[in-house]
Amino acid sequence: MKTNKTVKSISLAIPLIMAVILNFGLTGEPVWAASQLLKVETIEKTGKEFIIDTLQWDKDRLELKVVYEGKQILVPQGNITFDYKLPGGKKRVGRVHFLCLVKVEGKIKKRLRLYADVKVFYDVYRPIRSLKMGHVIRTGDIELTRLKSDQVLRNLVSDDSDIIGHRLIRNIAEGETILAHMIQKVPLVKNGDRILIVAQKGSLRVTAPGVVRQNGFKNDTVRVENIHSRKIILGTVIDSRTVHINF
């Protein structure tokens, strides 16, 4: 009698066990009557497209790889959409973690975690040889190179006009990236320099010798003294030998 009850219990349990296996599969993933397979490659591809569109870097400066460490998944039949979430700032490099909500017909079916290894290319200026503090940089001293980094680089000099003619405030080694805080502008004219004062209106051009009475950079307004009249006037620095005045 006891044996019959045991057999009956097992018989009743078999359909329940089969239902669990059919509904969840051998891997624990739910199996719907009509399901579709979502591959790892698809998840990573759409994740990469999202990161490229979201991060605030020029696309031609980016190098990245998106990784999803999970396995391929099953979802019900229907229209699949990927709703990605990136917390934090949008100008990031290095390892960037983000979230993907997999939706079928607008309903969330999976929550996936991914990360992107992000590197950025920078155009930087470097000396072609070691230069000492106080050196005034000339065109032949530097070269433009492209640098790949997994860090946000700051104080870069983006134009050679912001380097050429500037003085180094410390020694710099060959191949070292030149940053804005390593250099300082050199005045085109200094207090006591003899220059040519030029006043021009239309075709009329008048010149006179002068002496600069304060340091000045290009396009600065400086005080100059007319050597003949001894008058102090204001003029605009054109180059190291010329100051222009209006009349």
DAGI-V17583 format. One record per residue. N is the residue number from 1. RES is the residue in one small letter. D_FIRST is the distance of its C-alpha to the first C-alpha in Angstrom with 2 decimals. Layout:
n=[N & N]
res=[RES & RES]
d_first=[D_FIRST & D_FIRST]
//
This chain:
n=[1 & 2 & 3 & 4 & 5 & 6 & 7 & 8 & 9 & 10 & 11 & 12 & 13 & 14 & 15 & 16 & 17 & 18 & 19 & 20 & 21 & 22 & 23 & 24 & 25 & 26 & 27 & 28 & 29 & 30 & 31 & 32 & 33 & 34 & 35 & 36 & 37 & 38 & 39 & 40 & 41 & 42 & 43 & 44 & 45 & 46 & 47 & 48 & 49 & 50 & 51 & 52 & 53 & 54 & 55 & 56 & 57 & 58 & 59 & 60 & 61 & 62 & 63 & 64 & 65 & 66 & 67 & 68 & 69 & 70 & 71 & 72 & 73 & 74 & 75 & 76 & 77 & 78 & 79 & 80 & 81 & 82 & 83 & 84 & 85 & 86 & 87 & 88 & 89 & 90 & 91 & 92 & 93 & 94 & 95 & 96 & 97 & 98 & 99 & 100 & 101 & 102 & 103 & 104 & 105 & 106 & 107 & 108 & 109 & 110 & 111 & 112 & 113 & 114 & 115 & 116 & 117 & 118 & 119 & 120 & 121 & 122 & 123 & 124 & 125 & 126 & 127 & 128 & 129 & 130 & 131 & 132 & 133 & 134 & 135 & 136 & 137 & 138 & 139 & 140 & 141 & 142 & 143 & 144 & 145 & 146 & 147 & 148 & 149 & 150 & 151 & 152 & 153 & 154 & 155 & 156 & 157 & 158 & 159 & 160 & 161 & 162 & 163 & 164 & 165 & 166 & 167 & 168 & 169 & 170 & 171 & 172 & 173 & 174 & 175 & 176 & 177 & 178 & 179 & 180 & 181 & 182 & 183 & 184 & 185 & 186 & 187 & 188 & 189 & 190 & 191 & 192 & 193 & 194 & 195 & 196 & 197 & 198 & 199 & 200 & 201 & 202 & 203 & 204 & 205 & 206 & 207 & 208 & 209 & 210 & 211 & 212 & 213 & 214 & 215 & 216 & 217 & 218 & 219 & 220 & 221 & 222 & 223 & 224 & 225 & 226 & 227 & 228 & 229 & 230 & 231 & 232 & 233 & 234 & 235 & 236 & 237 & 238 & 239 & 240 & 241 & 242 & 243 & 244 & 245 & 246 & 247]
res=[m & k & t & n & k & t & v & k & s & i & s & l & a & i & p & l & i & m & a & v & i & l & n & f & g & l & t & g & e & p & v & w & a & a & s & q & l & l & k & v & e & t & i & e & k & t & g & k & e & f & i & i & d & t & l & q & w & d & k & d & r & l & e & l & k & v & v & y & e & g & k & q & i & l & v & p & q & g & n & i & t & f & d & y & k & l & p & g & g & k & k & r & v & g & r & v & h & f & l & c & l & v & k & v & e & g & k & i & k & k & r & l & r & l & y & a & d & v & k & v & f & y & d & v & y & r & p & i & r & s & l & k & m & g & h & v & i & r & t & g & d & i & e & l & t & r & l & k & s & d & q & v & l & r & n & l & v & s & d & d & s & d & i & i & g & h & r & l & i & r & n & i & a & e & g & e & t & i & l & a & h & m & i & q & k & v & p & l & v & k & n & g & d & r & i & l & i & v & a & q & k & g & s & l & r & v & t & a & p & g & v & v & r & q & n & g & f & k & n & d & t & v & r & v & e & n & i & h & s & r & k & i & i & l & g & t & v & i & d & s & r & t & v & h & i & n & f]
d_first=[0.00 & 3.76 & 5.37 & 5.26 & 6.58 & 8.90 & 10.13 & 10.80 & 12.67 & 14.65 & 15.53 & 16.87 & 18.78 & 20.55 & 22.87 & 23.83 & 24.72 & 26.68 & 28.49 & 29.60 & 30.83 & 32.66 & 34.24 & 35.35 & 35.60 & 35.09 & 38.13 & 37.14 & 39.81 & 38.87 & 38.93 & 40.17 & 39.92 & 43.67 & 44.82 & 47.89 & 48.57 & 51.12 & 52.65 & 54.08 & 57.47 & 57.59 & 56.75 & 59.46 & 62.00 & 61.77 & 61.78 & 64.97 & 66.63 & 65.80 & 67.25 & 70.42 & 70.99 & 70.23 & 72.04 & 75.71 & 77.16 & 79.11 & 76.77 & 79.18 & 78.98 & 75.20 & 73.04 & 69.34 & 65.89 & 62.76 & 59.47 & 55.91 & 53.63 & 50.36 & 48.72 & 48.95 & 46.92 & 45.34 & 46.43 & 45.98 & 48.44 & 51.64 & 54.97 & 54.77 & 57.30 & 57.89 & 59.05 & 60.51 & 61.48 & 64.04 & 64.59 & 67.96 & 71.31 & 72.01 & 74.53 & 72.34 & 72.06 & 69.83 & 66.05 & 65.30 & 61.74 & 60.67 & 57.70 & 56.50 & 54.52 & 53.05 & 52.98 & 51.71 & 53.45 & 54.73 & 51.40 & 50.71 & 47.92 & 48.82 & 50.98 & 52.54 & 54.84 & 57.71 & 60.95 & 64.31 & 66.72 & 70.07 & 73.49 & 76.83 & 80.12 & 83.30 & 86.91 & 88.77 & 92.25 & 92.78 & 95.98 & 96.78 & 98.15 & 98.08 & 100.25 & 101.75 & 101.90 & 104.84 & 104.78 & 105.46 & 103.05 & 104.60 & 103.12 & 102.99 & 101.06 & 97.71 & 95.26 & 92.43 & 89.04 & 85.43 & 82.95 & 79.13 & 77.43 & 74.07 & 76.00 & 78.10 & 81.71 & 84.30 & 88.12 & 88.52 & 91.93 & 91.50 & 95.10 & 97.67 & 100.32 & 98.51 & 99.01 & 102.29 & 105.15 & 102.89 & 103.24 & 100.50 & 99.94 & 98.20 & 97.94 & 95.50 & 94.17 & 94.20 & 91.17 & 90.27 & 89.40 & 92.23 & 91.07 & 93.12 & 93.55 & 95.12 & 98.22 & 100.87 & 103.43 & 106.96 & 109.74 & 111.81 & 114.87 & 115.68 & 118.14 & 121.58 & 120.84 & 123.64 & 122.48 & 123.96 & 123.84 & 123.43 & 124.09 & 123.70 & 124.00 & 124.05 & 126.46 & 128.18 & 127.12 & 128.63 & 127.89 & 128.95 & 128.14 & 125.92 & 124.08 & 120.46 & 120.11 & 116.33 & 113.44 & 111.74 & 109.06 & 109.26 & 109.76 & 110.33 & 113.23 & 115.61 & 119.05 & 121.84 & 125.51 & 128.17 & 130.48 & 133.58 & 133.16 & 131.07 & 128.92 & 125.17 & 123.12 & 119.44 & 118.14 & 114.98 & 114.19 & 114.17 & 114.16 & 115.57 & 119.14 & 119.15 & 118.75 & 119.07 & 120.55 & 120.88 & 124.23]
//
